[in-house]
Amino acid sequence: MLRPVKVLALLAVAGAGVAFAGLPGIPAQFQPYKQWHRVNAKPIKGGSPAHPGTKNVYASKRAVSGKYPNGALVVKEGVDPRGFVSLIATMRKVRGSDPAHGNWKFVEYTRSSRNAKFTEIARDGTCWGCHSIAKKTDWVYTTK
């Protein structure tokens, strides 16, 4: 027979797994982004046709002297006007991977409804055009 303390511990572990189900289709390394430093001071409303809705940008590591360190992960989360996360745009800094583009690897995912799985819609070259405007801030831009 399980003691009440063990039952509570099992429920807590099971509940934690359910609560942290994450966003389906988004790689595991980006899942904890809400625990990272939020780069923008306030939510970014509106924006470009490529990134509609309300957005927040999170970074796993802080920039040092305007540059993000190797291994830094950046996530732009876009919330659809209907109230669910519909866009996840990711950046991953990989030393030596692409010096011409700040050594960033870009991938963008979207979904059409709250319960849908995210699918990749763009990567690298598709993102460079807009992000090249932000070379001075290590290819990352937001409102401060």
N, C-alpha and C positions, 0 to 999 in steps of 0.2 A: 504494500500500500504506500502511495506517495504521501509525504507529509505536506501540509499546506504551504510551507516555504518553497519546497521543490516545485509544486504545482504553479505557484506564482512566478517562479523563475522561468519555468518552461513557457508559460503564457507570455511573459515579457519578451523572451527570445523570439517566439513565434510571432508575436505582435510587431516586434521591431522589423522582422523580415517582411511582413505585409506592408507596414508603413513605409519602408524604404524600397518599394517595388521599383521606383525610378521611372524613367521615361522610356517606353519600349522603342527599340531601334537606335538608341543613343549609346555609344560605346561606354563601358564601365568607367573608364578613367575620367570622363566628364560628368558622371552622375552626381557627385557630391558638390557641384558648383555653387549651390545656395549657401554652403558653409565657407566659401572663399570670400576674399575682399571684394566688395562692390566698387567698381571703378568710377561710375557716375554718381554724382551727389544726389540727384533726383531722377526718378523714372523719365525716360526719353519718350515723349509722346509724338505721334505722327511719324515722320521720317520719309524714306524713299519708297517707291513701289516695290523694291526688292525686299525691304524690311518694314512692312506696315505694322500698325498696332503700337502697344506700349512696350518699351524695351529697357532692360537692365543688362549691364556688362559686368562680369565677374572674372577675377584673375586668381589663379592658384598661388602665384608668387607676385610680390610687389616689384614694380619697376625700380631700378637703381640708376640714378642719373639719367632718367628718361629711357632706359633700355631694360627690357625684361630678360631675366637670366635663362640660360639653357634649361629646357624641361618645363618652362612655364606653360600653363594651359589657360586659355581665355575662352569664355562662353558668352555669347550674346543671346539672351532669352527674349523672345517676342511673344507677347500675350495678345491673342486675337481679341477683337472687340466683343466677341461672345464670352470672353472670360477664361479661356484655356490657353496653355502654352502651345503655340502652333509653329514656332520657329526656334531652332537651336542652331546657331552658327558658331563653329569652333575654330580655334587657332591653337596650334601646338608648335612650340619653338624647339627645333632640332638642329643642334650645332652642325654646320657644314652641309645641310640638306639643300639649301637654296639661297646662297648669299645675295643674289640679285633681288630677292624679296624678303630680306631680313631673317632668313632661315625659318620662316613660318610655313607651316602646312595648314591649309584652310579646308574645311569641309562644312557644308550647310545642309541641314535637314529640315523638312517640314512635315506637317500632317494636317488633315482637313477637319478632324473632329477630336473631341476630348478623349475618346477611347481608341482612336486609330494609332497604328504604329508609325513612327517617324521613318521617312525614306530620304536617302541622300538625293539632293537635286543639283548640287554644284560642288566644285572643289578647285583649289589653287587658281588657275588662270582666270576663271570666272570672277574671282574675288579681287584679284590684283588691281584691276582698273580703279575701283573705288578706294581701296586701301592704300594705293600709291600716294594719294593725297596726304596721308598721315605718316609719311616716311620719317619726319622729324620727331614723331612720338612712337617710333618703333612699330609702325604700321597699325597701331591701335588708336582709334579715336572715339571719343564720347564727349558729352557736355560735362563740364566740371561743376 
